[in-house]
Amino acid sequence: MRTFWQDMRYGIRLLLKTPGVTFVAVLALALGIGANTAIFSVVNTVLLRPLPYDKPEQLAVVMNVNLKRGLTQPSFSFPNFADYRAQNGSFDSLAAYNGTSYALAGETPEQVAGVSATADVFRVLSVKPLLGRTFAPEDERAGGVPVAVISHGMWQRRFGSDPKVVGRQITLDGTSKTVIGVLPAGLQFQFTNDQPELWTPMDPADSMNKQRGANYIRLLGRLKDGVTLPQAEAELKTIATRLEQQYQSDNAGRTVTLVSAQENLVGELRPTLLILLGAVAFVLLVACANVANLLLARAAGRGREMALRTALGASRPRIIRQLLTESLLLSLIGGGLGLLLSLWGIDLLGSFVPADIPRVGETRLDLAVLSFTLGATLLTGLIFGLAPALSAARLDLNEALKEGGRSASEGRGRHRLRSLLIVSEVALSLVLLVGAGLLIKSFIRLRNVNPGFDARGVLTATLSLSSVKYQDDEQLQTRFVGQTVARAAQVPGVEAAGAVLPLPFSGNNMSISYAVDGQPEPPPGERPVSGARIVTPGYLRAMGIPVIKGRDFTERDDDKAPKVILINETLARKHFAGVDPVGKRLQLGINDVNGEIVGVVGDVRSRDLSKEAGPEFYVPYAQVPIGDVSLVVRAGSADPTLLTQALR
C-alpha cells in the first residue's frame, strides 16, 4: 500500500509537469466517459431497471392477433375481455383500461389526463391508496355510485393536500363524482401516453362496451405465482378458440398472444438504444487510442528514467505497475470530469428525446450508473495504459543509458504500435462517420417526406364535451361543434377552421371495417379495414389536404342528408382502379353507414412518416357525431400561437 501511494504522488507530479498532455488526455477521456454515462443512464432506465411495481415480472399485456390480416394490436372489446377474465385461471387479476381525458369543473376548469378502468386495475398494479380506498367490484357495475380516484399530484395541486378530500364531490365532464381515494406519491402508470391524474371505473353498460366488435380497450394482467407467460398464453388461446366459434362475425381468425409488460413498453426501443450505446462506446475507444498515443510519445522521452529505475533494482512488473498507476490516475480524473459532463448530457438528452419514450423522464444517476462509470473509467485506464507500460518495460537497458541512445528494434516496435493505434482510430472514426452520415441522410429524407398536409401555421386544440349534457344528445353535440368551428373561422387572423377525430400524429387512431357495394361480401372476419376520420367541413382546407376529384363536405351534409364519404387515393386505387369512384357506395362498420363516395382526397401519412399512407376514408361529423374532436385552425400570415387566447 505504501508503494501504491508513492506511485500516486509521483503520478500527480508527472501530470502537473506536463499540463498540455494532461489537459488533452483528460478532455478526451471526459468526453468519452461522459457520453457513455449519459447514454447508459437512459439505457438503464428504459431497458434494465425493473418497472416500479411489486413483482413486475408477473405483469403481462394481452395482445389481440388477427391471423387473417397478420395484425397484432393491443385493442380488445369489452365483451371479449369479460369472457377472458371470467374463464381464465392463470391470472391473479386481469384488468381493462382506456386512456382518456376529463373536463374538471371548478374555479379554473381544466382538461386532465385520466384512465377509465375496470375495478381490478389497482390489484393488478398491487397499489394501495394513501387515503381512502381504490375501486371495488361494485364500482364497476352499471348504475353504481359515480366515483373517482385521484393521483397524489392532483391531491396536492388541486386540493392543497387536504386530508379530508375523501368523500368530496368533483364534476367530471358534467357528472358529479365522489372522490374515494388518493394514490401514493411517485406512482407512475406506464401504459398510457399521458400520466393520469384521475381514475374512474369503466361502465359495462356504456354503448361501446356492449359491442363485441368495438376493439378499443387494453388488457393488463398479473399472473398467479408459479404461472409462466407460455402457460397463460396457451390457456387464453384456448378461450380465444371458443370465442371464435361462438362469435364468428366478430372473432373469426382472432387469437391472442402475451408479452411481459416490460417488453411491451420497450421492445421496439431496444435496438435503437443499444446501437446508440455502441456508437458512444466507439467514441470512448477512439479517445483511448488517442490517449495511448500521447502516452507512447511521452514514454519515448522517459527511456533513460525507466533504465535508471531498472538499474537501481526495479523489476519489470514494478515499472508496469508504476505506469499503470499513472494511467489509472489520469483516467480517474477524466472519469470524474466525465461524470459532471454526463449530468449536463442527461438534461440535453431530455430536451431532445421524444416525450413518448416510456420512463425516459425517470433518467437519473443512480448506483447502477455510477458503478458503470467507475467500471468504464478503470477499464479505460487499463486499455490506454497497458500498451505504453509494456512498451516501456521492454526497453534495452544498455542502449537507453547511452546519451541519446535507443534500441533500433525497440524503435521499430514502438513505431508499429503507434501505427496500429492510428489505424484503429481511423477505422473506428470511419465507422462512426458512416453511421452518422446514414442517420443524417435518413433524417433529411424524413424531413423531405410530404405528409400529405401542410402543418405550417396550423394550431390545434382538443374539445372534451360533457357526456351527460352533450354526448347523450347527438344533435346538441353536433350544434356545439359546428358553432365552435364557425366562430373559430371568424376570429381575426384565421384563414380556415375545422374539426377532426382523430387528429393525425396524435397517437390516437381509428380503424373501421368496410365493404364495397356491388362487390362480393367477404367471409366473416375478413372484411378489409381502413383508417377512418370523422371531420367537419373546412377541415381539409385547414390542413391543406387537396381534393383530387369530386367535392369536399359542406354544411348541407348533415344528419338529415344522405350519407356521404370521402376516400383517399390509396383506397381508390385499391378498389376502383380504372373506374371513377365518385358515385360508388361503401358500407362502413360504424353506425350502419352506407354512404356515397362524393370525392377523392390526397393521401395523408397520419401515423408514421417512414411508411406509405394506407387506405383511409372520411365521414362528416354531423352524420357520425361520436367522441371528442380536435379543433384545427389555419392562421393567415400571423403566428398561430397568437390565436390561442381568442380560441380559448
ChimeraX attribute file (.defattr): number of C-alpha atoms within 10 A of each C-alpha:
attribute: neighborCount
match mode: 1-to-1
recipient: residues
	/A:1	6
	/A:2	7
	/A:3	10
	/A:4	12
	/A:5	11
	/A:6	11
	/A:7	19
	/A:8	17
	/A:9	12
	/A:10	15
	/A:11	21
	/A:12	13
	/A:13	11
	/A:14	13
	/A:15	16
	/A:16	13
	/A:17	11
	/A:18	11
	/A:19	11
	/A:20	10
	/A:21	17
	/A:22	19
	/A:23	15
	/A:24	14
	/A:25	23
	/A:26	22
	/A:27	19
	/A:28	20
	/A:29	32
	/A:30	27
	/A:31	22
	/A:32	27
	/A:33	32
	/A:34	28
	/A:35	25
	/A:36	28
	/A:37	31
	/A:38	28
	/A:39	24
	/A:40	27
	/A:41	27
	/A:42	25
	/A:43	21
	/A:44	19
	/A:45	22
	/A:46	25
	/A:47	22
	/A:48	14
	/A:49	13
	/A:50	14
	/A:51	20
	/A:52	13
	/A:53	16
	/A:54	13
	/A:55	14
	/A:56	16
	/A:57	16
	/A:58	22
	/A:59	24
	/A:60	25
	/A:61	23
	/A:62	24
	/A:63	21
	/A:64	22
	/A:65	18
	/A:66	18
	/A:67	13
	/A:68	11
	/A:69	14
	/A:70	9
	/A:71	11
	/A:72	15
	/A:73	14
	/A:74	18
	/A:75	19
	/A:76	20
	/A:77	22
	/A:78	27
	/A:79	18
	/A:80	22
	/A:81	22
	/A:82	14
	/A:83	13
	/A:84	20
	/A:85	20
	/A:86	10
	/A:87	12
	/A:88	16
	/A:89	15
	/A:90	23
	/A:91	19
	/A:92	17
	/A:93	21
	/A:94	27
	/A:95	23
	/A:96	23
	/A:97	24
	/A:98	18
	/A:99	19
	/A:100	17
	/A:101	23
	/A:102	22
	/A:103	19
	/A:104	19
	/A:105	16
	/A:106	11
	/A:107	6
	/A:108	7
	/A:109	11
	/A:110	12
	/A:111	15
	/A:112	17
	/A:113	18
	/A:114	22
	/A:115	23
	/A:116	21
	/A:117	23
	/A:118	25
	/A:119	24
	/A:120	23
	/A:121	24
	/A:122	18
	/A:123	18
	/A:124	22
	/A:125	22
	/A:126	13
	/A:127	15
	/A:128	15
	/A:129	18
	/A:130	14
	/A:131	18
	/A:132	17
	/A:133	15
	/A:134	27
	/A:135	22
	/A:136	14
	/A:137	10
	/A:138	12
	/A:139	20
	/A:140	22
	/A:141	16
	/A:142	13
	/A:143	11
	/A:144	11
	/A:145	13
	/A:146	18
	/A:147	21
	/A:148	25
	/A:149	27
	/A:150	24
	/A:151	24
	/A:152	21
	/A:153	19
	/A:154	17
	/A:155	20
	/A:156	11
	/A:157	10
	/A:158	11
	/A:159	12
	/A:160	11
	/A:161	14
	/A:162	10
	/A:163	11
	/A:164	10
	/A:165	19
	/A:166	18
	/A:167	14
	/A:168	11
	/A:169	16
	/A:170	17
	/A:171	16
	/A:172	25
	/A:173	20
	/A:174	17
	/A:175	16
	/A:176	16
	/A:177	18
	/A:178	17
	/A:179	23
	/A:180	21
	/A:181	25
	/A:182	26
	/A:183	25
	/A:184	16
	/A:185	12
	/A:186	10
	/A:187	15
	/A:188	15
	/A:189	17
	/A:190	16
	/A:191	18
	/A:192	17
	/A:193	17
	/A:194	17
	/A:195	17
	/A:196	23
	/A:197	20
	/A:198	24
	/A:199	28
	/A:200	24
	/A:201	26
	/A:202	21
	/A:203	21
	/A:204	17
	/A:205	12
	/A:206	11
	/A:207	9
	/A:208	16
	/A:209	20
	/A:210	14
	/A:211	14
	/A:212	17
	/A:213	21
	/A:214	20
	/A:215	23
	/A:216	17
	/A:217	19
	/A:218	24
	/A:219	25
	/A:220	24
	/A:221	26
	/A:222	26
	/A:223	22
	/A:224	15
	/A:225	11
	/A:226	9
	/A:227	15
	/A:228	13
	/A:229	18
	/A:230	12
	/A:231	12
	/A:232	19
	/A:233	19
	/A:234	15
	/A:235	16
	/A:236	23
	/A:237	17
	/A:238	14
	/A:239	18
	/A:240	22
	/A:241	16
	/A:242	12
	/A:243	19
	/A:244	18
	/A:245	12
	/A:246	12
	/A:247	15
	/A:248	14
	/A:249	15
	/A:250	20
	/A:251	21
	/A:252	21
	/A:253	20
	/A:254	22
	/A:255	21
	/A:256	22
	/A:257	19
	/A:258	21
	/A:259	17
	/A:260	19
	/A:261	22
	/A:262	20
	/A:263	14
	/A:264	16
	/A:265	20
	/A:266	17
	/A:267	14
	/A:268	10
	/A:269	15
	/A:270	15
	/A:271	11
	/A:272	10
	/A:273	18
	/A:274	14
	/A:275	11
	/A:276	16
	/A:277	20
	/A:278	15
	/A:279	20
	/A:280	22
	/A:281	18
	/A:282	19
	/A:283	23
	/A:284	23
	/A:285	22
	/A:286	23
	/A:287	24
	/A:288	25
	/A:289	23
	/A:290	22
	/A:291	29
	/A:292	26
	/A:293	23
	/A:294	18
	/A:295	21
	/A:296	23
	/A:297	16
	/A:298	14
	/A:299	19
	/A:300	15
	/A:301	11
	/A:302	14
	/A:303	22
	/A:304	22
	/A:305	14
	/A:306	22
	/A:307	21
	/A:308	15
	/A:309	16
	/A:310	17
	/A:311	13
	/A:312	9
	/A:313	10
	/A:314	13
	/A:315	13
	/A:316	17
	/A:317	12
	/A:318	15
	/A:319	18
	/A:320	21
	/A:321	17
	/A:322	19
	/A:323	23
	/A:324	24
	/A:325	22
	/A:326	23
	/A:327	25
	/A:328	23
	/A:329	20
	/A:330	24
	/A:331	30
	/A:332	22
	/A:333	18
	/A:334	26
	/A:335	30
	/A:336	19
	/A:337	18
	/A:338	29
	/A:339	25
	/A:340	13
	/A:341	18
	/A:342	27
	/A:343	17
	/A:344	14
	/A:345	19
	/A:346	21
	/A:347	13
	/A:348	12
	/A:349	16
	/A:350	16
	/A:351	10
	/A:352	8
	/A:353	11
	/A:354	10
	/A:355	13
	/A:356	12
	/A:357	13
	/A:358	18
	/A:359	19
	/A:360	19
	/A:361	14
	/A:362	13
	/A:363	20
	/A:364	16
	/A:365	21
	/A:366	12
	/A:367	9
	/A:368	15
	/A:369	22
	/A:370	14
	/A:371	13
	/A:372	18
	/A:373	26
	/A:374	19
	/A:375	13
	/A:376	21
	/A:377	26
	/A:378	17
	/A:379	14
	/A:380	27
	/A:381	26
	/A:382	18
	/A:383	19
	/A:384	25
	/A:385	27
	/A:386	18
	/A:387	21
	/A:388	26
	/A:389	26
	/A:390	17
	/A:391	18
	/A:392	24
	/A:393	21
	/A:394	13
	/A:395	20
	/A:396	17
	/A:397	20
	/A:398	13
	/A:399	16
	/A:400	19
	/A:401	17
	/A:402	10
	/A:403	8
	/A:404	10
	/A:405	14
	/A:406	19
	/A:407	14
	/A:408	11
	/A:409	11
	/A:410	15
	/A:411	14
	/A:412	11
	/A:413	14
	/A:414	20
	/A:415	14
	/A:416	12
	/A:417	18
	/A:418	21
	/A:419	13
	/A:420	14
	/A:421	20
	/A:422	17
	/A:423	13
	/A:424	16
	/A:425	20
	/A:426	14
	/A:427	13
	/A:428	16
	/A:429	16
	/A:430	12
	/A:431	14
	/A:432	17
	/A:433	12
	/A:434	11
	/A:435	13
	/A:436	13
	/A:437	12
	/A:438	12
	/A:439	12
	/A:440	12
	/A:441	12
	/A:442	13
	/A:443	12
	/A:444	11
	/A:445	13
	/A:446	14
	/A:447	11
	/A:448	10
	/A:449	12
	/A:450	13
	/A:451	22
	/A:452	17
	/A:453	19
	/A:454	14
	/A:455	12
	/A:456	12
	/A:457	18
	/A:458	21
	/A:459	22
	/A:460	18
	/A:461	15
	/A:462	16
	/A:463	17
	/A:464	17
	/A:465	20
	/A:466	19
	/A:467	17
	/A:468	12
	/A:469	14
	/A:470	18
	/A:471	18
	/A:472	11
	/A:473	12
	/A:474	17
	/A:475	14
	/A:476	14
	/A:477	22
	/A:478	22
	/A:479	13
	/A:480	14
	/A:481	23
	/A:482	19
	/A:483	12
	/A:484	17
	/A:485	23
	/A:486	16
	/A:487	12
	/A:488	22
	/A:489	22
	/A:490	12
	/A:491	16
	/A:492	12
	/A:493	17
	/A:494	21
	/A:495	18
	/A:496	25
	/A:497	29
	/A:498	27
	/A:499	29
	/A:500	23
	/A:501	24
	/A:502	20
	/A:503	22
	/A:504	17
	/A:505	12
	/A:506	12
	/A:507	11
	/A:508	12
	/A:509	16
	/A:510	14
	/A:511	15
	/A:512	19
	/A:513	17
	/A:514	20
	/A:515	18
	/A:516	18
	/A:517	14
	/A:518	9
	/A:519	8
	/A:520	8
	/A:521	12
	/A:522	12
	/A:523	10
	/A:524	13
	/A:525	19
	/A:526	16
	/A:527	16
	/A:528	13
	/A:529	17
	/A:530	18
	/A:531	18
	/A:532	21
	/A:533	22
	/A:534	24
	/A:535	26
	/A:536	30
	/A:537	24
	/A:538	22
	/A:539	23
	/A:540	23
	/A:541	20
	/A:542	26
	/A:543	22
	/A:544	18
	/A:545	17
	/A:546	15
	/A:547	18
	/A:548	14
	/A:549	18
	/A:550	15
	/A:551	14
	/A:552	22
	/A:553	22
	/A:554	11
	/A:555	11
	/A:556	11
	/A:557	20
	/A:558	18
	/A:559	16
	/A:560	9
	/A:561	10
	/A:562	12
	/A:563	20
	/A:564	22
	/A:565	26
	/A:566	28
	/A:567	26
	/A:568	23
	/A:569	23
	/A:570	20
	/A:571	20
	/A:572	22
	/A:573	13
	/A:574	9
	/A:575	12
	/A:576	15
	/A:577	10
	/A:578	8
	/A:579	10
	/A:580	13
	/A:581	22
	/A:582	19
	/A:583	13
	/A:584	16
	/A:585	19
	/A:586	20
	/A:587	15
	/A:588	21
	/A:589	17
	/A:590	13
	/A:591	10
	/A:592	8
	/A:593	17
	/A:594	20
	/A:595	19
	/A:596	19
	/A:597	22
	/A:598	20
	/A:599	24
	/A:600	26
	/A:601	24
	/A:602	20
	/A:603	23
	/A:604	22
	/A:605	19
	/A:606	23
	/A:607	18
	/A:608	13
	/A:609	17
	/A:610	12
	/A:611	9
	/A:612	14
	/A:613	21
	/A:614	17
	/A:615	21
	/A:616	24
	/A:617	25
	/A:618	23
	/A:619	25
	/A:620	24
	/A:621	25
	/A:622	25
	/A:623	23
	/A:624	18
	/A:625	23
	/A:626	15
	/A:627	16
	/A:628	20
	/A:629	23
	/A:630	20
	/A:631	25
	/A:632	26
	/A:633	30
	/A:634	28
	/A:635	24
	/A:636	14
	/A:637	10
	/A:638	13
	/A:639	14
	/A:640	18
	/A:641	12
	/A:642	12
	/A:643	19
	/A:644	11
	/A:645	7
	/A:646	9
	/A:647	17
	/A:648	7
